[in-house]
Amino acid sequence: MISVGNAANAATTDTELERLASEWSVKFQEIAQHLKVVAGTTEDEFLAIGSKLQDFYQRGQGISSTAAEMMGEVAGDQVFGAMGELQNLLTEMGRYVDGARHEIEQSSATLRRILGLLDEVGAPLSGFKKVNKVLRMLGISTKIESARLGQSAAGFDTLAHDVGELAVQVNDKAGVILTRRDDLARAIQQTLTGVLDAGAHQHQQVLGILEKTRSSLDALSEINARCSSAVANISAVSEEVSRNIGEVVMSMQTHDIVRQQIEHVEETLVELNDRLASRSAGADEAALICEMQTAQLRHASSELDRAVQAIAGNLREVARKQSGLSQETRVMAGIADQTGGSFFTDMQQDISVVSASLEESSKVNQSLCAAMHAVANTVGEIASFVGDIEKLGEEIKLIALNAQIKSAYTGDEGAALGVLAEAIQRLSIEAIDHTTVVAGTLQGIIGVTENLNGGLCEESEELEDEAQAMVGNLNSLVEVLRQVNETLHVSLARMDDSVSRLSSEIEQVTGGITVHHTVNRVLEYAITGLGAVVGEARRLAPAGSQGINLDDLAKRYTMHSERKIHESLSGGAPVAQSAVSYDDELGDNVDLF
Amino acid sequence: MAKIIMTADDSASVRQMVSFTLKQGGYEVVEAVDGKDALQKLSGTKVDMLITDLNMPNLDGIGLIKGARALPSCKFIPIVMLTTESQDSRKQEGKAAGATGWIVKPFKPEQLMAVVKKVLG
């Protein structure tokens, strides 16, 4: 039984509801209008992002392809082949330089031996001086004895004169030989110093450069090996970028989902408005439906925020990864950066030093050759003088023999002259002996010189050609690598430019996304409005959803998330997941019949 | 020659993403803004597959499938629903109308490509 008081309260509530319903109606219409507008006008911003996505994706793919091409180029056959050849050439050059060093050492040893032999010539040459001195004394004694004997020793005076003359000649020839020997020894000493200096300098320099080039080549080999493995890394980055783009594609669809959710709220509010106007809905239903729509809008707002964040984050990630790829490619393939920007320039400069050094080596060979010629010529000259002395000795020997015979004819008085003639003969034999010793030493020098001269001068031109060919090959190989490097630099610059433009455009696009702010402002306005309605409605009908039939409302929802929110607030049965078995292989949202 | 796939959806941004994904996979794409537009285009264009939304103005996805299946050129082509709707009853409705499969939005590009490859063989 309804008491009078209760009836009065009910009447007051009805009047209040009527008053509020008319206020809510205005509010619902305003909110519905705003929601309708925002649901229908925000797609353009998404479409603008979508149209850029295709471009970003293709440019990203282009950057990855360039990176892969560059890595492929560095790890490719051309570079690999050139490096192998360069390695072989460096070994060959090392062998050549070692050979040249050995050659120089041998030449030096030979020259030292010649110096020793020339020194040996000194002793017999000084013997000539003694012979000359004694001969002259004997000549004077002969003259004195001849003068004492008078007419009976006629002819001995002339003989003494002849011996004196010959002694002077022997002395002169011996002097010339000594001068020539000293000159030659000096020249050899000079050549020796030059050869040793040049040899040591050349050897150290070339070996140093070869070592440096070998290290550069090792660095290049390392880069080469890393590039081979980096190709797989690029493909991994490409896959990651594809995943990022995939995330963007997924998030872009949120607009449609949120739009539908907003449209459903809008439709629900219009319907609620109608039901309030026809009094088929009360304050409790209005409160509950508004609470539900608030939850739907909050969900839509957070989903939109999440989607925009995902779009911006993933696009920035694409830019970051492409930039990382560019950096990595620079490190992997950017040979210049690895070695301070002058890898190949340094290599080419070094090669020109090697070339100069090898030219120097060739000059050393030529100077050795000239020295050997000089030795041969001078020794030839000395030999000729020695021959002259030998002839003089023979002449003196004959004169002495004549004197001996003549003194025998002179009888006892010529005995002293006979002794003198015998002494002269002995001295002539001594002079001849000295010439034999000198000639033997000279023969030794000639033999050594001929050995060195023959080998050295014959090989000199051959070695020069060989060295030039090696330098030529070295230059060609470095040129191949330099060209690859240049191509890489051009590609890197192009890639850097692409990455920079892509990053800047992505930044521009992501920085310009405002759709979520626009939508959220409207949703916040709607939520605030609905919150006020809930507050007023709950004053009239405190919490409780018993007896309110929300089946029609539930039918409006097309999405699982909407139904879940609805169910959590209506206290109804939990929303069942699809009973149809999903195709696991394709994902839990795919079902093939 | 690239196969042609039609995408029918009243949401331009969804059509754009479907189109983007399919073009990356090497397919040609024909777009339709709703079921009616799709049906009109289907009568004049031979397509190898149809991907359609469910809720669209003028003619919805179910109506489109029925209409398409009535066309000789579309009798045996794969038709996949791409919709936010996930209720089994609606799926059964789609299946009964002649749908080959059902994808609930949002889709991942690789998922869509896998489905396309699977149904196109």
Chai-1 contact restraints between the chains, C-beta under 6 A:
chainA,res_idxA,chainB,res_idxB,connection_type,confidence,min_distance_angstrom,max_distance_angstrom,comment,restraint_id
A,E43,B,A12,contact,1.0,0.0,6.0,A-B,restraint_1
A,E43,B,S13,contact,1.0,0.0,6.0,A-B,restraint_2
A,F46,B,S13,contact,1.0,0.0,6.0,A-B,restraint_3
A,L47,B,A12,contact,1.0,0.0,6.0,A-B,restraint_4
A,L47,B,S13,contact,1.0,0.0,6.0,A-B,restraint_5
A,G50,B,S13,contact,1.0,0.0,6.0,A-B,restraint_6
A,G50,B,Q16,contact,1.0,0.0,6.0,A-B,restraint_7
A,Q54,B,F20,contact,1.0,0.0,6.0,A-B,restraint_8
A,G246,B,K108,contact,1.0,0.0,6.0,A-B,restraint_9
A,G246,B,P109,contact,1.0,0.0,6.0,A-B,restraint_10
A,V249,B,M17,contact,1.0,0.0,6.0,A-B,restraint_11
A,V249,B,P109,contact,1.0,0.0,6.0,A-B,restraint_12
A,M250,B,P106,contact,1.0,0.0,6.0,A-B,restraint_13
A,M250,B,K108,contact,1.0,0.0,6.0,A-B,restraint_14
A,M252,B,S13,contact,1.0,0.0,6.0,A-B,restraint_15
A,M252,B,M17,contact,1.0,0.0,6.0,A-B,restraint_16
A,Q253,B,V14,contact,1.0,0.0,6.0,A-B,restraint_17
A,Q253,B,M17,contact,1.0,0.0,6.0,A-B,restraint_18
A,Q253,B,K105,contact,1.0,0.0,6.0,A-B,restraint_19
A,Q253,B,P106,contact,1.0,0.0,6.0,A-B,restraint_20
A,H255,B,S13,contact,1.0,0.0,6.0,A-B,restraint_21
A,D256,B,S11,contact,1.0,0.0,6.0,A-B,restraint_22
A,D256,B,V14,contact,1.0,0.0,6.0,A-B,restraint_23
A,I257,B,T84,contact,1.0,0.0,6.0,A-B,restraint_24
A,Q260,B,T84,contact,1.0,0.0,6.0,A-B,restraint_25
A,T558,B,T84,contact,1.0,0.0,6.0,A-B,restraint_26
A,T558,B,E85,contact,1.0,0.0,6.0,A-B,restraint_27
A,M559,B,T84,contact,1.0,0.0,6.0,A-B,restraint_28
A,H560,B,S86,contact,1.0,0.0,6.0,A-B,restraint_29
A,S578,B,S86,contact,1.0,0.0,6.0,A-B,restraint_30
A,S578,B,D88,contact,1.0,0.0,6.0,A-B,restraint_31
A,A579,B,D88,contact,1.0,0.0,6.0,A-B,restraint_32
A,V580,B,D88,contact,1.0,0.0,6.0,A-B,restraint_33
A,V580,B,K91,contact,1.0,0.0,6.0,A-B,restraint_34
A,L586,B,Q111,contact,1.0,0.0,6.0,A-B,restraint_35
A,L586,B,A114,contact,1.0,0.0,6.0,A-B,restraint_36
A,L586,B,V115,contact,1.0,0.0,6.0,A-B,restraint_37
A,G587,B,Q111,contact,1.0,0.0,6.0,A-B,restraint_38
A,N589,B,V104,contact,1.0,0.0,6.0,A-B,restraint_39
A,V590,B,I103,contact,1.0,0.0,6.0,A-B,restraint_40
A,V590,B,Q111,contact,1.0,0.0,6.0,A-B,restraint_41
A,V590,B,V115,contact,1.0,0.0,6.0,A-B,restraint_42
A,D591,B,W102,contact,1.0,0.0,6.0,A-B,restraint_43
A,L592,B,G101,contact,1.0,0.0,6.0,A-B,restraint_44
A,F593,B,K95,contact,1.0,0.0,6.0,A-B,restraint_45
A,F593,B,G101,contact,1.0,0.0,6.0,A-B,restraint_46
